[in-house]
Amino acid sequence: MNTRNYSATIVIDPSGSEGSSNQMIPMLTELIGQAEGEVKKVEELGQHDFAYPTKKNFTKGTYLKFDITGTPETPHKIREKLRLDKKVDRVLIECSN
């Protein structure tokens, strides 16, 4: 099986206690595992203001960075699983090989 290393930056909505990064990291780690990925490292990058907010009441987000090992299909599967999650605003996955 061909495995690759990926760097995934996921921006979550910081509003509300159910969406805190301490509770989202285990959920996102489990979701990445379901997408045939293995999380090597998680780093919380903190809250940052958006240069171009997409919603009026959502002007900043909490950035989480995941170092992942997975198959070439893993990024697509992760995006599909996160697409409908209301707490996840943006997802950027890039190959780091």
ChimeraX commands (.cxc) that place a marker at each C-alpha (Angstrom):
marker #1 position 0.00,0.00,0.00 radius 0.5
marker #1 position 1.27,3.44,-0.92 radius 0.5
marker #1 position 1.28,5.75,2.12 radius 0.5
marker #1 position 1.94,9.46,2.13 radius 0.5
marker #1 position 2.44,12.15,4.76 radius 0.5
marker #1 position -0.09,14.98,4.92 radius 0.5
marker #1 position -0.45,18.18,6.87 radius 0.5
marker #1 position -4.08,19.07,7.60 radius 0.5
marker #1 position -5.10,22.47,8.96 radius 0.5
marker #1 position -8.67,22.48,10.21 radius 0.5
marker #1 position -10.43,25.68,11.33 radius 0.5
marker #1 position -13.22,25.24,13.85 radius 0.5
marker #1 position -15.82,27.67,15.16 radius 0.5
marker #1 position -14.71,28.71,18.68 radius 0.5
marker #1 position -18.18,29.75,19.86 radius 0.5
marker #1 position -19.99,27.46,22.28 radius 0.5
marker #1 position -18.57,25.00,24.77 radius 0.5
marker #1 position -19.41,21.94,22.65 radius 0.5
marker #1 position -16.96,23.09,20.02 radius 0.5
marker #1 position -13.88,23.73,22.15 radius 0.5
marker #1 position -10.65,22.39,20.75 radius 0.5
marker #1 position -10.21,20.03,23.73 radius 0.5
marker #1 position -13.41,18.24,22.69 radius 0.5
marker #1 position -12.92,18.56,18.93 radius 0.5
marker #1 position -9.40,17.06,18.78 radius 0.5
marker #1 position -10.44,13.53,19.86 radius 0.5
marker #1 position -13.48,13.66,17.53 radius 0.5
marker #1 position -11.34,14.79,14.58 radius 0.5
marker #1 position -8.65,12.20,15.38 radius 0.5
marker #1 position -11.28,9.44,15.34 radius 0.5
marker #1 position -12.73,10.76,12.08 radius 0.5
marker #1 position -9.27,10.77,10.46 radius 0.5
marker #1 position -8.84,7.16,11.58 radius 0.5
marker #1 position -12.13,6.24,9.92 radius 0.5
marker #1 position -10.79,7.80,6.70 radius 0.5
marker #1 position -7.84,5.37,6.70 radius 0.5
marker #1 position -5.47,7.96,8.16 radius 0.5
marker #1 position -3.19,7.82,11.17 radius 0.5
marker #1 position -2.58,10.96,13.24 radius 0.5
marker #1 position 1.10,11.39,14.11 radius 0.5
marker #1 position 0.95,14.80,15.80 radius 0.5
marker #1 position -1.68,17.40,16.74 radius 0.5
marker #1 position -0.87,21.06,17.32 radius 0.5
marker #1 position -3.31,23.75,18.44 radius 0.5
marker #1 position -2.35,26.98,16.68 radius 0.5
marker #1 position -4.80,29.18,18.62 radius 0.5
marker #1 position -7.46,31.64,17.50 radius 0.5
marker #1 position -6.86,33.98,14.59 radius 0.5
marker #1 position -9.01,36.60,12.87 radius 0.5
marker #1 position -10.03,35.89,9.28 radius 0.5
marker #1 position -8.84,38.24,6.57 radius 0.5
marker #1 position -12.10,37.57,4.72 radius 0.5
marker #1 position -14.91,36.43,7.04 radius 0.5
marker #1 position -17.58,34.36,5.31 radius 0.5
marker #1 position -20.23,35.01,7.97 radius 0.5
marker #1 position -21.03,38.21,9.84 radius 0.5
marker #1 position -20.86,36.69,13.35 radius 0.5
marker #1 position -17.94,34.37,12.56 radius 0.5
marker #1 position -14.85,36.56,12.21 radius 0.5
marker #1 position -12.24,34.32,13.86 radius 0.5
marker #1 position -11.55,30.63,14.18 radius 0.5
marker #1 position -9.47,28.14,16.15 radius 0.5
marker #1 position -6.77,26.56,14.00 radius 0.5
marker #1 position -5.76,22.92,14.55 radius 0.5
marker #1 position -2.88,21.28,12.66 radius 0.5
marker #1 position -2.75,17.50,12.20 radius 0.5
marker #1 position 0.24,15.58,10.81 radius 0.5
marker #1 position -1.28,12.52,9.12 radius 0.5
marker #1 position -0.09,9.39,7.34 radius 0.5
marker #1 position -2.53,7.82,4.90 radius 0.5
marker #1 position -3.37,6.56,1.46 radius 0.5
marker #1 position -3.76,8.87,-1.56 radius 0.5
marker #1 position -7.56,8.74,-1.01 radius 0.5
marker #1 position -7.34,9.84,2.65 radius 0.5
marker #1 position -7.58,13.64,2.05 radius 0.5
marker #1 position -10.73,13.25,-0.04 radius 0.5
marker #1 position -12.34,10.99,2.58 radius 0.5
marker #1 position -11.50,13.46,5.38 radius 0.5
marker #1 position -13.01,16.38,3.44 radius 0.5
marker #1 position -16.18,14.38,2.73 radius 0.5
marker #1 position -16.62,13.48,6.40 radius 0.5
marker #1 position -16.05,17.09,7.56 radius 0.5
marker #1 position -18.18,18.70,4.86 radius 0.5
marker #1 position -21.41,18.53,6.86 radius 0.5
marker #1 position -19.95,19.26,10.31 radius 0.5
marker #1 position -21.23,22.68,11.38 radius 0.5
marker #1 position -18.34,23.28,13.80 radius 0.5
marker #1 position -15.72,22.90,11.04 radius 0.5
marker #1 position -15.38,25.96,8.85 radius 0.5
marker #1 position -12.32,25.37,6.68 radius 0.5
marker #1 position -10.10,22.41,5.81 radius 0.5
marker #1 position -6.72,22.55,4.08 radius 0.5
marker #1 position -4.88,19.28,3.43 radius 0.5
marker #1 position -1.54,19.23,1.65 radius 0.5
marker #1 position 0.96,16.52,0.91 radius 0.5
marker #1 position 4.18,17.02,2.88 radius 0.5
marker #1 position 6.34,14.38,1.14 radius 0.5
marker link #1:1,2 radius 0.2
marker link #1:2,3 radius 0.2
marker link #1:3,4 radius 0.2
marker link #1:4,5 radius 0.2
marker link #1:5,6 radius 0.2
marker link #1:6,7 radius 0.2
marker link #1:7,8 radius 0.2
marker link #1:8,9 radius 0.2
marker link #1:9,10 radius 0.2
marker link #1:10,11 radius 0.2
marker link #1:11,12 radius 0.2
marker link #1:12,13 radius 0.2
marker link #1:13,14 radius 0.2
marker link #1:14,15 radius 0.2
marker link #1:15,16 radius 0.2
marker link #1:16,17 radius 0.2
marker link #1:17,18 radius 0.2
marker link #1:18,19 radius 0.2
marker link #1:19,20 radius 0.2
marker link #1:20,21 radius 0.2
marker link #1:21,22 radius 0.2
marker link #1:22,23 radius 0.2
marker link #1:23,24 radius 0.2
marker link #1:24,25 radius 0.2
marker link #1:25,26 radius 0.2
marker link #1:26,27 radius 0.2
marker link #1:27,28 radius 0.2
marker link #1:28,29 radius 0.2
marker link #1:29,30 radius 0.2
marker link #1:30,31 radius 0.2
marker link #1:31,32 radius 0.2
marker link #1:32,33 radius 0.2
marker link #1:33,34 radius 0.2
marker link #1:34,35 radius 0.2
marker link #1:35,36 radius 0.2
marker link #1:36,37 radius 0.2
marker link #1:37,38 radius 0.2
marker link #1:38,39 radius 0.2
marker link #1:39,40 radius 0.2
marker link #1:40,41 radius 0.2
marker link #1:41,42 radius 0.2
marker link #1:42,43 radius 0.2
marker link #1:43,44 radius 0.2
marker link #1:44,45 radius 0.2
marker link #1:45,46 radius 0.2
marker link #1:46,47 radius 0.2
marker link #1:47,48 radius 0.2
marker link #1:48,49 radius 0.2
marker link #1:49,50 radius 0.2
marker link #1:50,51 radius 0.2
marker link #1:51,52 radius 0.2
marker link #1:52,53 radius 0.2
marker link #1:53,54 radius 0.2
marker link #1:54,55 radius 0.2
marker link #1:55,56 radius 0.2
marker link #1:56,57 radius 0.2
marker link #1:57,58 radius 0.2
marker link #1:58,59 radius 0.2
marker link #1:59,60 radius 0.2
marker link #1:60,61 radius 0.2
marker link #1:61,62 radius 0.2
marker link #1:62,63 radius 0.2
marker link #1:63,64 radius 0.2
marker link #1:64,65 radius 0.2
marker link #1:65,66 radius 0.2
marker link #1:66,67 radius 0.2
marker link #1:67,68 radius 0.2
marker link #1:68,69 radius 0.2
marker link #1:69,70 radius 0.2
marker link #1:70,71 radius 0.2
marker link #1:71,72 radius 0.2
marker link #1:72,73 radius 0.2
marker link #1:73,74 radius 0.2
marker link #1:74,75 radius 0.2
marker link #1:75,76 radius 0.2
marker link #1:76,77 radius 0.2
marker link #1:77,78 radius 0.2
marker link #1:78,79 radius 0.2
marker link #1:79,80 radius 0.2
marker link #1:80,81 radius 0.2
marker link #1:81,82 radius 0.2
marker link #1:82,83 radius 0.2
marker link #1:83,84 radius 0.2
marker link #1:84,85 radius 0.2
marker link #1:85,86 radius 0.2
marker link #1:86,87 radius 0.2
marker link #1:87,88 radius 0.2
marker link #1:88,89 radius 0.2
marker link #1:89,90 radius 0.2
marker link #1:90,91 radius 0.2
marker link #1:91,92 radius 0.2
marker link #1:92,93 radius 0.2
marker link #1:93,94 radius 0.2
marker link #1:94,95 radius 0.2
marker link #1:95,96 radius 0.2
marker link #1:96,97 radius 0.2
view
